[in-house]
Amino acid sequence: MKIQAFTLLFASSLVSAQTAPIFTGQSWWNHVKFLADDKLEGRDTGSHGEREAQKYAIKQLKKAGAEPAGEHGFYQPVKFIQRQIVERDSSLVIIRDGKREPLVLGDDAIISTRVMPAQEVSAPLVFAGYGLKVPEKNYDDFADLDLHGKIAVYLTGSPAEIPGALASHYQTAAERWKVLRAAGAIGAISLPNPASMDIPWSRMALNRAHPSMDLDYSEFNETEGEQLSATVNPASADKILAGSGHSFAELAALGKDREPLPHFPLTVSLEAQTHVVLTKVASANIVAKLPGSDPALKDEYVVLSAHLDHIGIGEPINGDRIYNGAMDNGSGSALILDMAASFKKHPEKLRRSILLVLVTGEEKGLLGSKYFAAHPTVPAKSLVADVNVDMFLPIVPLKVLTVEGLDESDLGDRAREVAQTLGVKVQPDPEPQRNIFIRSDQYNFIRHGVPSIMMDVSAEPGSPEQKIFKDWRTQRYHAPSDDINQPVNLETAARYEEIVRSLLIKVADDDLVPRWKPDSFFRRYAGEDQKAGQTTVPATLGIH
Ligand SMILES: [Zn+2]
């Protein structure tokens, strides 16, 4: 019976898709072109360009008949504190046998201002493997180490014994610091694993002095006591490993295959001086709704989220200073605007409401969504699912979607069913080391118990198209060339939008709200009703 109901639902949506294609990719692309125009200056959080993008989004949402659902109309104000490092007053020095050896900022290392650094830090270094503690898997990188008053050095990534989503979760800044702090550490230095670096060091270093931001509310301070957070260039890592009996090449080779790493004290200590200038910045999330029609269910919301901000103006690459962010995430923002318009043009009597959320501050560390998920503009309990769209990369014909969170909740199952019905395969994240699961806004919904997924256009493992994605990340990701002069596949964009629309309709109309899988780690963040068992609406309401 159940399967039949499904088939019917999808047969009818397929028929309507065939008779009148809802999406062509063209209106989506027109929105991308506006959002990624040089005039919007890369939409940095709190910038003039971001405000222009927000105004444009609101204009489009109004045109589509979406209702305001922020705090002030469509806006939900969010306050930030901006941190800008003054490099001429900042330094990192290694001390070995009393000898001082500077690490050159930019060439050898970067001091992060995502964490508020202490003005002066001096401490011994300890290599702590992956720097992880995962109680669920009885895994502890600190068990045989003394970290008291020391700075932990770790290789990014995780051992194969930790499942991808769980490994990603424990690699968030907040979770990492929780366990490091408990082990007595006063700071952390990461060594990027070259096998999973999305962008080369040279580009990471290029914009290191670009201001970072944090939410300007004490409730969100998750790194208290962290006096230093820095990243060392893999090419310079042997400067701190020398004398330990281990080389970076050895550690990187183990990390590449997610093998166990050794733990050992280093023979050096580190002195850091950091000068940071603080400024207050204001921005906002944009929130709109497409109201549902079922009296019992219209106060429940299926969230479609995307970040509207990007990284703004930075150091020039090939003479171009504007980091337009056409795919990151003009593409997802444009999809939301296009989706709203599609429901006006092709109305669908939805049972639940759809909440369209264009967040700010994603590039600063998922900050707008962190604020929204903690202070939603509709009751927190009414958020039944989040479908997040961030840089879905329609740059090859659409055959495969990677679904982040595929196996964590039955929202993943629904995504699989919808995609397969429309002729697209789905796969779980084939590269868990890249931590995509924690690198976009769905993660904040997950932390508040809302079943969430993000879908990305992908290539079949081993196919030649894999290189297209790899090259895209190396060359265009967070670079000025992620602009409107790049090739995109409008047919793929249109088909992707069709999948998102069908999924939204399915979740809005199903009797049952999405549930976490009983064995999902993330289920612990869900409310008691999710943990206790299924809540259902009377079957007589039927499937619309
Ligand atoms: Zn980005």
Residues whose N, C-alpha, C, O or C-beta is under 5 A from the ligand:
A	BS01	ZN	D328
